Amino acid sequence: MGGTRYVHKTNATQLRVLLEVDERGLRKLVRRNGLPAPMDSDGEGAWWSVSAIRD
C-alpha cells in the first residue's frame, strides 16, 4: 500500500541564510556542484530537499 511521502524542503532564502551566502553565492554553489540543483519549484520559487543538502 502506497503512502504519502513527505519531503522536508527549504527555499532559496532559507538556504542562503543557512549557508551564509548571497544569491550569487548560492548560484555558484549549485553551478559548481557544491549543492544539488533545486528539486522543484512552486508558487514561492525553487526549493531543495533538506536530506539532499545534508548528503
Secondary structure, DSSP 8 states (H G I E B T S, - for coil): --------EEEHHHHHHHHT--HHHHHHHHHTTSS----EEETTEEEEEHHHHH-
